[in-house]
Amino acid sequence: MATIRNPILPGFNPDPAFCRVGDDYYIATSTFEWYPGVQIHHSRDLVNWRLVSRPLNRKSQLDMRGNPDSCGVWAPALTYADGLFWLIYTDVKRRLGNFKDTHNYLVTAPSIEGPWSDPVYMNSSGFDPSLFHDDDGRKWFVNMVWDHRRRRSSFDGILLQEYSTTEQRLVGPIKNIFKGSPLGLVEGPHLWKRNGWYYLTVAEGGTAYNHAVTMARSRTIDGPYELHPNIHLITSKDAPDAPLQRAGHGFYVETSTGEVFHTHLCSRPLPGTRRSPLGRETAIQRVVWGEDGWLHLAHGGQVPALEVEGPNLLPHPFPPEPERHDFDEAELPSPFQWLRTPEPERIFSLSARPGCLRLYGRESIGSWFEQALVARRQTAWIYSAETSVDVQPETYQQLAGLICYYDRARFHYLAVSAGDDGQRVLQVISCLGDHPDALMSYALESDLTLPDGPVHLGVDVRLAELQFRWSTDGKTWMPVGPVLDASILSDEAGPGAHGSFTGAFVGMAAHDMTGRAFPADFDFFSYREDSSGA
């Protein structure tokens, strides 16, 4: 049997919902403010995975313009029943302060590639929704409930309500079925049934370093639920030296061979730090049913393992993702996403200049509405990325280039702009997380004057060090600016323990504060990583 090496989905891929359909396995993960919404990966052996769908890809399903950083799509739940895939998701419109505006929806599809339906509105009482298909044909909806009063905790338990497929709405009484364990901050509920027991797994402890998968069960779906004798099935909260930290929030699946596994999110902090630029990633653990009727990690204890014995399934590898994309196709290559807007034609085109990705400079960097930024996940601690941009800014209010981005307050930007005299210049712009002002700094004492023609831009990231470089021909490179801190592009560099939820991206950007939507043409984008350092 092959070995599963964690994380199975490296880089920003949190809140993994796990689903089996025959011999096919699917994991759906959160995408927050990145568009299209929800990533679904496919495997046939639990070892090799490939991205097959981002189902929330049109305005009727998802419009995140105006959503603050780390809002948007939280914790999707993917199930299969009655010949359909059922995808539940939250669109979070506000997360700071006492209140959260969390709207929950359902879409369905006959196949994982779609077509996915327009959404059915469910409720807005909290986030992390999930749908359970009982063996009597009834369907039950669960979500955590948010208490804005904060008299005890804002995480006030898990709500249960029936879903009517004929009426396409939630019906009947609403009951709070589980208040969680003493660890608190109960969220991420998922239900399943086995041997007459209803099992409930939840995430607890917050998604930082006290995170955990907590397990409970009941003879009736509405409780009362008793806690697992160990309370937590998976957690790293008491193992500060474990390589997989922040472990929690996942789902259980039984394979076609009768083996059982449980997904969970995790993070890998940079050595010697508590910062994880790769974000919250997806891992999988082999579990076993004990004689006590509870799940336990197959290797013992509660701490997740880096390497896990895989299932007794035939190997099913997929072709590797190419390192370089030349933008010769009609569609944006699958690694790339953009921010918030369901109208991508306003921020980029693959046909305006064939063989190039044209970005139309829109609002300023950090805009929550319409920002022309197309990027891919950082998936290793050590990587290099390069692109070539052909752009003629006319004013300092226009800029375009290569960006390493977390959110509006955390980025490093190697940008081609214009000086006061109209001459093209190269700038290194950073924002180091100075909430709430998000003030930028310029790393060069004076802008670097550029010759005419396309400019090659590159970046090398090695652990917490980030170095930009540039070239006129893509062969002879010159460093530009000082070595910068790559670790700021992480959840933990933000405000508070649970203040940010995505991960580092690297990509292309164009910004035009004049409103004239000036174009920037990117000829290619390459990304190559050294996985030996991660």
Steps between C-alpha positions, in 0.01 A plus 500: 500500500620849417581755766293815539729799554341795675388753419326346199382844382791737571449873522180682588236219504314510834182344645511176296163332443549138389266310268509157329296404195575142398873484432544877485593723793449874520615771741341846501688785667438865586607779265394811702526815281665320205288438190357261375377363830582158656780273385411135436782249462461143375688178577462127445768386746506774774867557414482692173262795461411747225277807485185419300249774576436845641119484492405853614594675179220743412329801650175322586697265727758732650575873496762600756559861397526693825579194712785583741823298508457143623125512442320339207472122471549320830495126567314334212340161560485253209275191503346263245145360510206436267724518193620851582794676657383736774725796587425718800698820552504828691558844349630710790437872457637620834724338761647773726340638814208337678306416186548258214279503191509139379265393220474127432409349164456166321592413141475159331640333190469162324879476465791659678582705188144637498287660388448636850159646577411847613505519879221424744515732802508310831556734798735759651518402868864395489770348282650158420179339367471132406229272362439142623299248297337256744425139403125567523523758220480809721764770476636700790685829499747598772700817559668674789299787648662839562410688821588868450435577869814310608362445849681169511638418157396612154517133398166396646467144376380298201153556357299220332206547264338283234533585130204440268600411143146559373474847653872576457526659842568419863187387684394404850648579839854626551690330783841565652630142523858543621676769701846353454766386743677708766752601231232726351460691172290222349456517120544287186229237569465184288254214562503136392338176616642158590354201682204697628713787634502856369857623507591868506845645443562869559795738496590662831759723658507751215700446185832605655726286718228362729302354212351149528258248351251417776271196472162421657211256444133448573229239441272774364594771254390783728703375796602498773855441371766339716866590454772267377688357802810691381281798401719576199567264212775713342692793646851645523414744776711316759782413259681826418780315319272303268566582133126533429356774719151656534342160422121497492183527290459200274272218392478120510483260203497124462679375188369243254734250671349564844790706634427828678669838478442849636607827342608805699653838439849574628785745457878473485666796668832617363784352709545688824187711448126498557429622147363283218510673158362185337181559694277226632552188291315169466626176655350153543538244778425129512253428781356181645181411680574384852306235690348792692325620183717811467750608236870513591812592302647176364850597616374581849460818698346818363788669317480479118777326307698625201498155340201267510445152364285539192195292410506172309418671171675494164737795449349775287750781433417812299725696262695773680398861464728679251744751647437756227178638353517698176134609494437345159170339605153650507463442875707616794731214611356308793751606770394865472219688674405863542335705772127536573341605172270278291577721197854391408471650151538841665837413652666265251490362145672212323386614155573873490864421421533133400771317690483742792296549813383860483412659833294818505612720784203568723481609864789534741686212655297371789165599353212282620304561179682486166872432501690356203709238676539146363712265707567144610566342838844470652528125563859461625729688735758542222398612152582731209252678276548705184292695253545754220287812479455742213348817643518876442379688809445870446482610862605387845135404557546209258710197591526133408730211575577196713337473841533279806168550673311403813246782541469878490739543793759232412673494163825557312464650151762539226324759285563686177365854531581850375696779664403863514665550160306212343808274475434132581639397836521185712381513861501257793192565713417318822230504762600326821167453674465831683128464568276690478681754281669263253768757416743411221876538504742535208811284526710697250647839591425608144305330222698300246471645148407240239589471131233460235340163429362211704645452848566161657418487871595224741488404865684242707353394832703290738320440829451849650723681248363658183718655231369674188701515175458641149637453151467640149535162328406236759857368505715753681334585830571779745371510859285797588434621852599341829415153626142525626307311767291228331353385832266800515293326230340273757192464719700545816652833392155658516302641790406250770518122511201453269514813290601367156427178318657474154864461387774644283444546125739605226382645170439796274328828575405830340362808677374824350378767740417734210202287402623461140554120529844503337609159365797289609590195289666201667665262254542204738512399863730232643509350847748236609552378850757315703295261710810379687471809717137444598 
